[in-house]
Amino acid sequence: MGKDVHIRSIDPEVVRWIDDFKPPGVSREEYLRQVIEAERRRVFDPQASLFSTGIDPVRIFGQLPFRFIDLFAGIGGFRSALTKLGGTCSYTSEWDKYAATTYEAWYGERPDQSDIREIDYDTIPDHDLLAAGFPCQPFSLAGVSKKNSLGRPHGFEDEKQGNLFFSILDIIDAKEPPVLLLENVKNLKSHDRGNTWGVILEELTDRGYRVFSSVIDASDWVPQHRERIFIVGFRSDVFDEETTSRFRFPLPPSQGPLFGSILESDPESKYMLSDKLWKYLKDYRRKHEARGNGFGYGIAKPDGQSRTMSARYYKDGSEILIEQHGFRNPRRLTPREAARLLGFDDRYSSIFGHGAEFPKVVSDTQAYRQFGNAVVPKVVEAVGEEILAVMSAAVHSTGSGCLLKGRTATTDSASAAEAA
């Protein structure tokens, strides 16, 4: 088929359809050529999907509309990324009132703050993808070390947070989402000599999911080292093995941004460390180093990357500090810089206050805690693009137009006609 395709005399309704579906920057002619070529190959090879044509289905059809739920949502890192990919959030759960306040300021709706263990799961809408960054403190190296020192249980034995993974399983049992996207600390795989990971893998595979996992360092997308494990699951009764076998975790960009790129040019003086506080932090670090612990501050240089920002920032000496040329003492990150460090743009960080024009919805302490707990949206977006490639192929091959269980092109058309 030649590459010169011209739209001359064509039904205006078809032209509107093309304009609705074609990706930005792709001409009508190019989009139509790609669709026809993909269909031609599919006809000659009935087993072919868009994968076997060598054409990216998301590139052809644009953003695939899908619905997702956001569990343990925090300040909405998953939502920020998945919405950008064309998703619609149909339910959010976040019990912390301060995180819920930030979430509401950003997205215009307040999450369900109920205890997730007490929610009526039948009230959760059907969805294509379940996203959850379930609480990581029971499994993190710092969390385990602290709980061991206090003689407290950790992992699944932590009754407050460790067993919340099983609440996710309850929702999976009730809603049977086609796709799972979970995130946690990298220590999850090695916790309890691998037994914790074994339980998670067994529980998901027993429910019919083909599971993929990878530890990804966000430093390829943002200027901090932040290693997290991402878990992706595809239901075998929705996706065939050939389709899911093509899933790959994203390759990192060629070079990540530098720490200096997030710094404000004129931060407020309140973020400069006093002599008393600077002495305390140095003493705190020396004390823990003498005990063989890794707690304490770290100096981040503009031409490098910072260490991981934790939820303890501004609380127990676990600081990312910035050298001040011409000043004796370093300074802390501003909340806006913390937002940038996680990959949230200034549209989000503005609510933490930056001059009189921006409302301040939570304190600096809460802002640091929220960013320390957050998922990096740019990493979620990169993983999400790979998930969408699998979802798009399944939609194309089944012709349903929607991955929701029980919904088909026929029932959707009938529902639309009835509504009309």
Secondary structure, 3 states (H helix, E strand, C coil): CCCCCCCCCCCHHHHHHHHHHCCCCCCHHHHHHHHHHHHHHHHHCCCCCCCCCCCCHHHHHCCCCEEEEEECCCCCHHHHHHHHCCEEEEEEECCCHHHHHHHHHHHCCCCECCCHHHCCHHHCCCCCEEEECCCCCCCCHHHHHHHHHHCCCCHHHCCCCHHHHHHHHHHHHHHCCCEEEEEEEHHHCCHHHHHHHHHHHHHHHHCCEEEEEEEEEHHHCCCECCEEEEEEEEECCCCCHHHHCCCCCCCCCCCCCCHHHHCCCCCCHHHECCHHHHHHHHHHHHHHHHCCCCCCCEEECCCCCECCCCCCCCCCCCCEEECCCCCCCCEECCHHHHHHHCCCCHHHHCCECCCCCCCECCCHHHHHHHHHHCCCHHHHHHHHHHHHHHHHHHHHHHCCCCCCCCCCHHHHHHHHHHHC
